């Protein structure tokens, strides 16, 4: 299934819980796609969200923004960051604001954002050293690269709680396998579909899609996208290790430190500059935690951690590494537990409300979100009006306090729920926060007139469906045409006749109810489609999985072999195939029974899977035979991997009620060479080598001799 398949995104969206940007951020995303949009236009829209404005300003003034000149005006901040980066930052910060908690009780949302911020700052700093990458783009990519995990926890809360319990902080490959078996999707599938839907650059989507594919990161397979995407994926891998060090507090941190040093060497950096860079990451992580109200933890300097790690004799060459780096032993690596945390100071409303109105750091005090119920004035004639069956959530926008009181009283009598705003800017912010069903707005408003307010609401998917009635003193044709072109649904002529207003609201209520029912019906259809897609993916997964061992079955293994052969044909890279057979398996069945034979198959499969690289494929070929396909592997690796698998199985003591002891396997290896015309040739040679292993006393590895040394 394609990672960009629309069905993936449709299913994720159908739940209504998919992490999504705010209305202002969505508007910025749409506007930023127009290359002719002006900085002033962006600034005017962005000011509708004071918190987001404050975060953009603070980021522009951060130590990593590349300038020492402090900016106060929002326009100056946008000019400094550039259109593309403003778009990505608005997206990132709004997602963060909307997804601090969620429905999955087993998912640690706080730790997720703590680690994501550490990864963002790390990716930004490393990108600056790499030079070929944009540091600000690195920040966004690091912050959102694991958005798939957040999405899975939000969309499938019960299933994902079960997945996390079974995973127990194992390897990323283990997590992906569990996700695939339970939901038919992986967090990588989800992340790629979401980032592509948000129209992030192609190389960013590619890096997120292949960040855990070690064969792509290390160049063992042909890059399915640009080299820039591969370079960013390498930086994401190093940033992930840096983030693990930030949130880890136990002894495993020492091993992560050594892995991080190796990641630096692989990117071409010497040890001391790499260590110095990481200490700068820690400072920026704490500072950005304060800006974004994300908890961070105290981490010793990397030099201190390196000394401790080496004093303890940490060795990493003989164990697997996360995120797809070459694995040389069957031992598996666990993810870090939650870190001890301290809270950074929150971003206050006054800090966030900085705009270009000079050095003033606060916006005018906003009107109360809900207008107080007023005393009935004697100058207003009370009219008995029929109440609708169900009231509406209405936002009234007027700068007249008297009119606000009168309308609030009248509409509350009709059973409606009223929110008030004294100017267009307050109205825009209230609409984004409260999502009213109907807006009743004056044409002329301070700061942002009613017509412009309507245009801005129509430009955002979050608010474009709000029913909009405008109050006007002029019902001439030209003015009304202008209003309807801006997106209004109806109008009322002042001075207002409240009976006509009530009648128009009844008509609006019918339109709103029909639209809401249509949306509910569409949502129900999406839910049904999502359920059908999930069942289909699980059926597909079952059709490709061996139910006894949990390994891919023969069909899936041979498909992977064909794919690997095709990639190797295009790139000229090496590859190898191994056939394995459990020694004396018939004796196990005859002596201890078929239940014991099943346990032996299961335990042997687990030992094999733990001994190979994350991007090698182990499958059950049939009976007691197994197939292993290793992309990018040559003759030298064939000896290493074959003996590592053999020893892992031999040392794997099985202790069960029906069988106790150790078993061995024989392995035949075929490395691709010029005489191989197709995959059948490789399988034939591997089978001959397997028979040779049996003839040579079993529990040995035999490599077919017709290879290019």
C-alpha distance (Angstrom), angle and dihedral (degrees) to the residues before:
residue distance angle dihedral
X1 . . .
X2 3.79 . .
X3 3.77 115.6 .
X4 3.80 89.4 -137.9
X5 3.79 94.1 49.8
X6 3.81 109.0 137.9
X7 3.79 89.9 -135.3
X8 3.81 90.2 68.8
X9 3.78 92.8 54.8
X10 3.80 93.2 41.4
X11 3.77 90.7 53.7
X12 3.79 93.1 48.4
X13 3.80 91.7 48.4
X14 3.78 93.6 46.2
X15 3.80 92.5 72.6
X16 3.79 92.5 62.1
X17 3.82 88.3 -136.4
X18 3.80 99.3 90.0
X19 3.84 110.9 127.5
X20 3.80 104.5 -103.2
X21 3.80 137.9 176.2
X22 3.82 121.2 -102.8
X23 3.80 121.4 -101.0
X24 3.81 93.8 -99.5
X25 3.81 90.8 48.5
X26 3.81 90.9 49.7
X27 3.79 89.2 51.2
X28 3.82 90.3 50.7
X29 3.82 90.1 49.1
X30 3.80 91.0 53.5
X31 3.80 94.7 44.3
X32 3.82 93.4 46.8
X33 3.80 90.2 60.0
X34 3.80 87.9 68.9
X35 3.83 107.3 82.6
X36 3.82 89.6 -156.7
X37 3.80 95.8 57.0
X38 3.81 112.3 121.3
X39 3.78 128.8 -129.3
X40 3.81 89.6 -122.0
X41 3.81 91.1 55.9
X42 3.81 91.2 51.4
X43 3.80 91.9 46.4
X44 3.82 92.4 51.3
X45 3.80 91.4 53.5
X46 3.79 95.4 41.7
X47 3.80 91.5 54.4
X48 3.79 87.4 68.4
X49 3.83 87.8 76.2
X50 3.83 108.0 51.1
X51 3.81 94.1 -176.5
X52 3.80 92.8 52.5
X53 3.82 89.3 44.8
X54 3.80 90.6 54.2
X55 3.79 92.7 49.8
X56 3.82 92.1 50.0
X57 3.81 90.3 50.1
X58 3.79 92.6 48.1
X59 3.78 91.8 48.0
X60 3.81 90.9 49.5
X61 3.82 88.1 53.2
X62 3.81 94.2 45.2
X63 3.77 123.0 119.8
X64 3.80 89.6 -111.0
X65 3.80 97.0 51.7
X66 3.79 91.5 90.2
X67 3.82 99.9 -118.0
X68 3.77 135.8 85.7
X69 3.82 94.7 -158.2
X70 3.81 109.6 103.2
X71 3.80 114.1 -133.1
X72 3.81 125.7 -154.0
X73 3.79 101.7 170.3
X74 3.79 114.8 82.3
X75 3.80 90.8 -141.5
X76 3.81 90.3 58.2
X77 3.81 90.5 49.9
X78 3.81 91.2 52.2
X79 3.80 90.8 48.4
X80 3.82 90.3 51.4
X81 3.81 95.1 49.1
X82 3.80 99.5 39.8
X83 3.79 131.1 -134.6
X84 3.82 98.5 -79.5
X85 3.79 94.5 48.9
X86 3.81 93.9 45.4
X87 3.78 88.0 54.5
X88 3.80 93.0 51.1
X89 3.81 94.4 43.7
X90 3.81 92.5 50.5
X91 3.78 88.3 51.2
X92 3.82 93.5 48.3
X93 3.80 97.8 44.2
X94 3.81 94.1 45.9
X95 3.81 92.2 49.9
X96 3.79 88.7 50.3
X97 3.82 91.2 50.8
X98 3.82 93.1 50.3
X99 3.81 99.5 43.9
X100 3.81 107.0 49.4
X101 3.81 89.0 119.1
X102 3.77 137.4 12.9
X103 3.80 149.0 171.7
X104 3.83 98.9 -79.2
X105 3.80 108.1 92.8
X106 3.82 93.1 -168.4
X107 3.82 94.1 53.8
X108 3.82 115.0 91.9
X109 3.81 100.5 -140.6
X110 3.80 93.6 177.7
X111 3.79 93.0 52.8
X112 3.80 90.2 44.8
X113 3.82 92.1 59.0
X114 3.81 93.0 39.9
X115 3.78 90.0 55.9
X116 3.82 93.3 39.7
X117 3.81 91.1 55.0
X118 3.80 90.6 48.6
X119 3.79 88.8 50.8
X120 3.82 91.6 47.4
X121 3.80 93.9 51.9
X122 3.81 91.1 43.7
X123 3.80 92.9 49.4
X124 3.80 89.8 48.8
X125 3.81 93.5 50.9
X126 3.82 95.0 44.2
X127 3.82 91.1 46.4
X128 3.78 88.5 56.0
X129 3.80 89.9 54.9
X130 3.79 93.0 45.9
X131 3.85 88.7 53.1
X132 3.79 94.8 -165.1
X133 3.82 89.3 81.7
X134 3.80 130.9 67.0
X135 3.86 108.9 -112.1
X136 3.82 94.0 -150.4
X137 3.80 89.7 49.3
X138 3.80 86.9 50.1
X139 3.81 89.7 56.5
X140 3.80 92.2 54.3
X141 3.80 93.3 44.2
X142 3.80 92.5 49.5
X143 3.80 92.9 48.1
X144 3.82 94.5 49.5
X145 3.81 103.0 30.0
X146 3.81 92.7 100.3
X147 3.80 95.2 40.1
X148 3.81 86.2 120.0
X149 3.81 91.4 71.0
X150 3.79 90.9 51.0
X151 3.80 90.1 47.6
X152 3.81 93.4 50.0
X153 3.82 90.9 49.4
X154 3.82 90.3 49.2
X155 3.80 98.2 44.0
X156 3.83 99.7 37.1
X157 3.85 102.9 27.4
X158 3.82 97.9 160.2
X159 3.79 95.5 40.6
X160 3.79 91.8 45.8
X161 3.80 92.3 50.5
X162 3.81 87.3 56.5
X163 3.82 90.7 46.5
X164 3.82 92.7 51.4
X165 3.80 92.0 48.1
X166 3.81 91.7 52.1
X167 3.81 93.2 42.1
X168 3.82 94.8 52.0
X169 3.84 93.5 -173.0
X170 3.79 95.2 -53.3
X171 3.81 123.7 150.0
X172 3.83 123.9 -49.0
X173 3.81 88.2 -112.2
X174 3.81 90.2 56.0
X175 3.81 90.5 50.4
X176 3.81 92.2 49.6
X177 3.81 91.2 48.8
X178 3.81 91.6 51.8
X179 3.81 91.9 46.5
X180 3.79 90.3 50.5
X181 3.79 93.7 48.9
X182 3.82 94.9 48.0
X183 3.82 104.3 35.4
X184 3.80 103.8 12.5
X185 3.83 89.3 -121.3
X186 3.80 134.9 83.9
X187 3.79 128.9 -143.9
X188 3.81 87.4 -111.9
X189 3.83 90.4 56.7
X190 3.80 89.7 49.9
X191 3.82 95.1 46.0
X192 3.80 93.6 50.2
X193 3.81 93.1 47.7
X194 3.82 92.7 47.9
X195 3.81 96.7 45.9
X196 3.79 90.9 46.6
X197 3.81 90.2 50.3
X198 3.81 88.6 52.7
X199 3.82 86.6 53.3
X200 3.76 96.8 -124.4
X201 3.84 113.9 168.8
X202 3.81 116.7 -70.5
X203 3.81 94.5 -115.3
X204 3.83 90.8 52.1
X205 3.81 90.9 52.9
X206 3.82 90.2 46.2
X207 3.82 92.1 50.7
X208 3.81 91.4 50.3
X209 3.81 91.5 45.8
X210 3.82 94.8 51.6
X211 3.83 101.2 29.0
X212 3.82 91.3 114.0
X213 3.81 95.8 38.1
X214 3.78 101.8 100.6
X215 3.81 93.8 -175.5
X216 3.79 89.4 61.2
X217 3.82 97.5 40.3
X218 3.80 92.8 50.1
X219 3.78 93.5 42.5
X220 3.79 95.3 -112.5
X221 3.80 88.8 133.4
X222 3.77 133.1 33.0
X223 3.79 111.7 -83.6
X224 3.83 109.4 -106.1
X225 3.82 88.4 -153.1
X226 3.78 137.9 19.2
X227 3.81 125.3 -39.2
X228 3.79 86.5 -119.6
X229 3.79 88.1 63.3
X230 3.81 90.8 50.2
X231 3.81 91.1 50.1
X232 3.80 90.3 50.2
X233 3.83 89.6 48.9
X234 3.83 89.0 54.6
X235 3.78 89.7 50.7
X236 3.81 89.6 48.5
X237 3.80 89.1 53.2
X238 3.82 91.8 52.7
X239 3.81 90.2 43.6
X240 3.78 90.5 52.3
X241 3.80 90.2 55.0
X242 3.81 89.9 47.9
X243 3.82 90.3 51.0
X244 3.82 91.0 49.1
X245 3.81 89.1 55.3
X246 3.82 89.4 51.4
X247 3.81 95.5 54.2
X248 3.83 99.1 33.5
X249 3.81 117.8 92.0
X250 3.80 103.3 169.6
X251 3.80 133.1 80.3
X252 3.83 91.7 -81.1
X253 3.80 86.9 76.0
X254 3.82 88.8 76.6
X255 3.80 92.3 60.0
X256 3.80 90.8 46.1
X257 3.80 89.0 53.8
X258 3.80 91.3 57.3
X259 3.79 90.5 47.4
X260 3.79 89.1 51.6
X261 3.81 91.3 52.5
X262 3.80 89.4 52.6
X263 3.81 90.4 49.7
X264 3.80 88.2 55.5
X265 3.78 91.7 51.2
X266 3.81 90.4 49.9
X267 3.81 88.5 55.3
X268 3.82 90.5 50.5
X269 3.83 100.8 -103.8
X270 3.78 127.1 134.6
X271 3.77 119.3 -125.1
X272 3.83 103.1 -107.4
X273 3.84 97.7 49.1
X274 3.81 87.8 45.7
X275 3.82 91.1 52.3
X276 3.81 91.9 47.4
X277 3.79 90.6 49.8
X278 3.81 91.3 53.2
X279 3.80 92.6 53.0
X280 3.81 87.8 54.2
X281 3.81 87.7 51.7
X282 3.80 89.9 57.4
X283 3.81 92.0 53.3
X284 3.80 92.8 48.2
X285 3.81 91.9 44.6
X286 3.81 90.8 57.1
X287 3.81 91.9 44.4
X288 3.81 94.4 49.1
X289 3.81 89.1 45.1
X290 3.79 86.8 60.8
X291 3.82 91.7 47.5
X292 3.82 94.5 49.7
X293 3.82 97.9 32.4
X294 3.81 92.5 -116.7
X295 3.78 119.6 146.5
X296 3.80 116.8 -116.6
X297 3.80 132.8 -176.3
X298 3.78 136.5 -135.8
X299 3.80 112.3 -96.8
X300 3.83 123.4 -174.7
X301 3.79 118.0 -123.0
X302 3.79 114.3 -78.6
X303 3.80 91.1 -120.5
X304 3.81 89.0 59.7
X305 3.78 91.7 48.1
X306 3.81 92.0 48.3
X307 3.81 91.5 52.4
X308 3.83 91.0 50.3
X309 3.79 92.6 45.6
X310 3.79 93.3 51.8
X311 3.79 92.2 43.3
X312 3.80 88.0 57.5
X313 3.79 90.5 50.9
X314 3.79 95.3 -118.0
X315 3.78 109.4 -170.7
X316 3.77 119.4 -170.7
X317 3.79 104.1 172.4
X318 3.82 92.1 81.4
X319 3.79 98.2 53.2
X320 3.81 137.1 60.0
X321 3.75 123.3 -92.8
X322 3.77 127.6 -143.0
X323 3.81 127.3 -114.1
X324 3.80 95.5 39.1
X325 3.82 103.2 -58.6
X326 3.83 115.5 148.6
X327 3.81 113.3 -72.8
X328 3.77 118.5 -148.6
X329 3.82 104.3 175.4
X330 3.79 137.3 39.5
X331 3.79 93.5 -116.3
X332 3.79 111.7 111.2
X333 3.73 126.9 -139.3
X334 3.77 122.7 -131.2
X335 3.76 126.9 -143.6
X336 3.79 118.7 -112.0
X337 3.79 121.5 -87.5
X338 3.78 121.0 -123.6
X339 3.77 116.5 -64.6
X340 3.77 129.8 -125.7
X341 3.75 104.8 -101.1
X342 3.75 142.9 -159.9
X343 3.76 124.1 -164.5
X344 3.77 124.6 -116.4
X345 3.81 118.2 -142.2
X346 3.81 113.0 -85.2
X347 3.79 123.5 -112.7
X348 3.77 104.6 -103.4
X349 3.78 125.0 -146.6
X350 3.77 91.4 -112.3
X351 3.80 92.4 51.3
X352 3.78 91.1 48.7
X353 3.77 97.7 48.4
X354 3.84 98.9 73.5
X355 3.83 112.9 135.7
X356 3.76 137.8 163.7
X357 3.79 93.8 -83.5
X358 3.79 87.2 109.7
X359 3.77 127.5 -91.4
X360 3.80 93.6 -26.5
X361 3.80 106.9 122.6
X362 3.79 98.9 -162.0
X363 3.78 136.4 59.9
X364 3.81 123.2 -130.8
X365 3.76 113.1 -76.3
X366 3.79 109.3 -86.0
X367 3.76 121.8 -123.2
X368 3.79 116.2 -107.4
X369 3.77 111.8 -80.7
X370 3.81 92.4 -126.2
X371 3.78 119.9 38.2
X372 3.83 112.7 -126.4
X373 3.78 115.7 -110.1
X374 3.82 103.6 -100.3
X375 3.77 131.4 -142.1
X376 3.81 110.7 -99.7
X377 3.80 108.5 -102.7
X378 3.79 118.0 -136.2
X379 3.80 91.8 -132.8
X380 3.79 91.1 66.8
X381 3.79 116.9 82.6
X382 3.81 111.9 -132.4
X383 3.78 111.0 -130.7
X384 3.77 124.6 -166.8
X385 3.77 107.3 -129.7
X386 3.78 130.5 176.5
X387 3.80 111.6 -105.6
X388 3.79 118.4 -129.1
X389 3.79 119.5 -117.0
X390 3.79 91.2 -108.1
X391 3.79 129.8 14.3
X392 3.79 126.6 -125.6
X393 3.80 132.4 -127.4
X394 3.81 100.2 -114.5
X395 3.80 129.6 -173.6
X396 3.83 113.0 -155.2
X397 3.81 115.6 -157.3
X398 3.79 115.3 -166.8
X399 3.80 135.9 126.3
X400 3.83 91.4 -145.7
X401 3.80 110.9 97.9
X402 3.80 91.5 -163.0
X403 3.80 93.3 51.5
X404 3.81 90.2 46.5
X405 3.81 90.8 55.0
X406 3.79 94.7 45.7
X407 3.81 95.0 47.2
X408 3.79 92.9 43.8
X409 3.80 91.1 52.6
X410 3.79 94.3 45.9
X411 3.78 95.7 46.5
X412 3.79 94.3 44.3
X413 3.80 87.5 54.4
X414 3.78 86.9 57.4
X415 3.81 90.8 54.2
X416 3.79 98.3 -102.5
X417 3.81 124.2 138.6
X418 3.79 112.1 -127.5
X419 3.80 134.5 -151.6
X420 3.79 120.6 -179.6
X421 3.81 135.2 -147.5
X422 3.81 126.7 -177.4
X423 3.81 98.1 -157.3
X424 3.79 140.8 17.7
X425 3.80 95.4 -99.1
X426 3.83 92.1 53.5
X427 3.79 89.0 46.2
X428 3.82 91.9 53.5
X429 3.80 91.9 49.6
X430 3.83 92.0 46.2
X431 3.81 91.7 49.1
X432 3.80 91.1 53.1
X433 3.80 92.8 47.9
X434 3.82 102.4 39.7
X435 3.85 102.4 26.9
X436 3.84 96.6 -144.9
X437 3.77 120.0 -156.2
X438 3.81 92.9 -134.9
X439 3.80 136.4 19.6
X440 3.81 121.9 -154.2
X441 3.80 105.6 -166.9
X442 3.78 138.6 172.7
X443 3.80 115.5 -122.0
X444 3.80 92.6 -130.6
X445 3.81 114.0 52.2
X446 3.82 133.7 157.0
X447 3.84 118.6 -100.6
X448 3.82 94.4 2.2
X449 3.81 123.6 25.1
X450 3.77 123.1 -134.2
X451 3.79 95.0 -106.2
X452 3.81 93.5 52.7
X453 3.81 89.5 44.8
X454 3.81 89.2 55.7
X455 3.81 92.2 48.5
X456 3.81 91.8 51.9
X457 3.80 92.7 48.2
X458 3.80 91.2 50.0
X459 3.82 90.6 52.3
X460 3.82 93.1 61.4
X461 3.84 122.3 73.2
X462 3.81 88.7 -144.5
X463 3.82 95.0 59.8
X464 3.80 106.3 19.2
X465 3.83 92.8 100.7
X466 3.83 96.8 56.6
X467 3.82 112.2 121.3
X468 3.81 106.2 -119.4
X469 3.83 125.0 -158.2
X470 3.80 117.9 -179.3
X471 3.81 126.3 -156.4
X472 3.78 114.1 -139.4
X473 3.78 138.0 171.4
X474 3.78 91.6 -150.7
X475 3.79 123.4 61.5
X476 3.78 96.6 177.9
X477 3.77 117.5 140.6
X478 3.81 98.5 -111.3
X479 3.79 94.1 51.1
X480 3.79 94.2 47.4
X481 3.80 91.7 47.4
X482 3.80 87.8 53.2
X483 3.80 90.0 51.0
X484 3.80 95.5 49.6
X485 3.81 90.5 46.4
X486 3.82 87.6 55.5
X487 3.81 89.3 55.1
X488 3.82 107.8 -97.9
X489 3.80 117.1 153.3
X490 3.81 98.4 -155.0
X491 3.80 143.4 -12.4
X492 3.80 140.6 -139.2
X493 3.81 122.9 -151.3
X494 3.80 118.2 -134.5
X495 2.96 133.6 -96.3
X496 3.78 81.9 58.3
X497 3.81 122.6 -131.1
X498 3.80 103.6 -149.6
X499 3.80 93.1 -155.1
X500 3.80 90.0 57.6
X501 3.81 89.3 45.7
X502 3.83 90.7 52.7
X503 3.82 90.3 49.1
X504 3.80 92.2 49.8
X505 3.80 90.4 48.4
X506 3.82 90.1 53.7
X507 3.78 89.1 53.2
X508 3.80 90.8 46.0
X509 3.81 90.2 49.2
X510 3.80 90.9 57.2
X511 3.81 91.3 50.8
X512 3.83 91.6 46.3
X513 3.83 93.3 48.3
X514 3.79 92.0 48.9
X515 3.82 90.8 49.2
X516 3.80 92.2 47.9
X517 3.79 91.1 48.6
X518 3.80 89.2 50.3
X519 3.81 90.0 51.0
X520 3.83 90.6 48.9
X521 3.79 91.0 50.0
X522 3.80 90.6 48.5
X523 3.80 90.5 47.6
X524 3.79 90.9 50.5
X525 3.79 90.2 50.9
X526 3.80 89.6 50.2
X527 3.80 90.3 50.4
X528 3.79 91.0 51.0
X529 3.79 91.3 47.0
X530 3.80 89.5 48.0
X531 3.81 90.7 52.3
X532 3.81 91.6 48.2
X533 3.82 91.5 48.1
X534 3.79 90.8 49.1
X535 3.81 91.7 51.1
X536 3.81 91.1 46.9
X537 3.79 91.8 51.1
X538 3.80 91.3 48.2
X539 3.79 89.9 50.1
X540 3.80 89.6 49.3
X541 3.80 89.5 48.3
X542 3.82 91.1 49.9
X543 3.79 89.7 49.4
X544 3.81 89.6 56.5
X545 3.81 99.0 40.2
X546 3.77 131.6 81.2
X547 3.79 103.9 -126.9
X548 3.80 95.9 -151.3
X549 3.80 100.8 50.3
X550 3.81 101.6 21.2
X551 3.82 89.2 -127.9
X552 3.80 123.2 127.3
X553 3.79 108.8 -84.6
X554 3.81 128.1 -121.9
X555 3.81 92.9 -84.3
X556 3.82 93.3 52.1
X557 3.79 92.3 44.0
X558 3.79 93.4 52.1
X559 3.81 91.4 46.4
X560 3.81 89.5 54.1
X561 3.80 89.1 48.4
X562 3.82 90.2 53.5
X563 3.82 91.4 48.3
X564 3.80 91.8 48.6
X565 3.80 90.8 48.0
X566 3.82 91.0 51.8
X567 3.83 92.6 49.9
X568 3.79 91.4 47.0
X569 3.80 90.8 49.4
X570 3.81 91.2 54.1
X571 3.81 96.4 43.1
X572 3.80 102.2 32.1
X573 3.79 90.9 -128.7
X574 3.80 123.6 145.9
X575 3.78 127.7 -106.1
X576 3.79 138.2 173.3
X577 3.78 140.1 -152.8
X578 3.80 127.0 -150.2
X579 3.79 128.7 -164.8
X580 3.82 115.4 -163.2
X581 3.76 131.6 -169.9
X582 3.81 128.3 -169.3
X583 3.81 109.2 -119.5
X584 3.81 116.7 -118.8
X585 3.79 92.4 -5.5
X586 3.80 92.3 152.1
X587 3.79 88.2 59.5
X588 3.82 89.7 55.3
X589 3.80 91.0 53.9
X590 3.81 94.3 43.4
X591 3.83 94.7 45.9
X592 3.82 104.7 36.0
X593 3.78 102.0 18.3
X594 3.79 136.2 -112.6
X595 3.81 93.1 -69.1
X596 3.80 88.1 61.6
X597 3.81 89.3 46.9
X598 3.81 90.0 54.4
X599 3.82 91.4 51.6
X600 3.81 91.1 49.1
X601 3.81 90.3 52.1
X602 3.80 91.7 48.8
X603 3.81 96.0 47.9
X604 3.80 92.4 43.7
X605 3.81 91.2 51.2
X606 3.81 90.2 51.3
X607 3.82 92.1 50.2
X608 3.81 91.9 49.0
X609 3.77 93.9 48.5
X610 3.80 91.3 51.2
X611 3.80 92.9 52.2
X612 3.81 99.7 56.4
X613 3.79 133.4 71.8
X614 3.80 117.7 -88.7
X615 3.80 91.4 -108.8
X616 3.82 96.2 47.8
X617 3.80 113.9 96.4
X618 3.82 123.2 -133.2
X619 3.81 115.2 -171.0
X620 3.77 136.9 169.7
X621 3.79 106.6 -107.2
X622 3.79 97.0 -172.0
X623 3.80 138.3 -57.3
X624 3.81 107.4 -12.7
X625 3.83 93.1 -18.1
X626 3.81 124.6 106.4
X627 3.81 132.4 -167.7
X628 3.82 124.4 -147.2
X629 3.82 122.7 -171.1
X630 3.82 117.5 -167.2
X631 3.85 117.0 -169.1
X632 3.80 116.7 -150.3
X633 3.83 93.2 12.2
X634 3.81 124.0 137.2
X635 3.81 136.5 -169.4
X636 3.80 94.0 -78.6
X637 3.77 91.5 52.2
X638 3.81 90.3 46.1
X639 3.82 91.4 66.1
X640 3.80 92.9 45.6
X641 3.78 97.6 46.5
X642 3.81 94.3 40.9
X643 3.80 93.6 53.6
X644 3.79 92.4 41.6
X645 3.81 90.9 56.3
X646 3.80 92.2 43.4
X647 3.82 92.7 50.9
X648 3.80 92.6 44.6
X649 3.81 90.5 56.2
X650 3.82 94.0 42.3
X651 3.82 92.6 51.6
X652 3.79 93.5 44.4
X653 3.82 102.6 103.4
X654 3.80 111.3 -156.1
X655 3.79 113.4 -146.4
X656 3.79 112.9 178.7
X657 3.81 135.0 135.7
X658 3.80 91.3 -102.2
X659 3.80 101.8 36.6
X660 3.78 135.0 26.0
X661 3.78 125.1 179.1
X662 3.79 144.5 50.2
X663 3.76 131.5 -66.0
X664 3.79 133.1 -163.0
X665 3.77 136.6 -145.6
X666 3.79 136.5 -147.4
X667 3.79 118.7 -138.1
X668 3.79 132.8 -157.1
X669 3.81 118.2 -166.8
X670 3.78 131.5 -162.2
X671 3.82 120.1 -172.6
X672 3.79 115.6 -160.9
X673 3.81 113.6 -102.4
X674 3.78 139.9 164.9
X675 3.82 93.3 -84.9
X676 3.80 92.2 61.3
X677 3.80 111.0 95.6
X678 3.81 97.4 173.2
X679 3.79 142.8 -3.6
X680 3.80 91.5 -86.4
X681 3.81 88.7 65.4
X682 3.80 91.1 54.5
X683 3.81 92.2 47.5
X684 3.81 90.5 49.2
X685 3.81 91.8 52.7
X686 3.82 92.1 45.2
X687 3.80 89.4 51.2
X688 3.81 91.2 51.2
X689 3.80 90.0 49.7
X690 3.82 89.7 49.6
X691 3.83 90.7 54.7
X692 3.80 88.4 48.9
X693 3.82 89.5 53.1
X694 3.81 89.7 52.4
X695 3.79 91.0 48.7
X696 3.82 91.0 50.4
X697 3.78 94.5 61.4
X698 3.85 101.9 -79.8
X699 3.83 126.7 -102.7
X700 3.81 89.2 75.2
X701 3.79 138.3 108.6
X702 3.79 119.2 -124.1
X703 3.81 122.6 -171.1
X704 3.78 119.4 -156.7
X705 3.78 108.6 -110.8
X706 3.81 100.2 -138.3
X707 3.80 96.2 87.6
X708 3.78 136.9 122.7
X709 3.78 104.2 -109.3
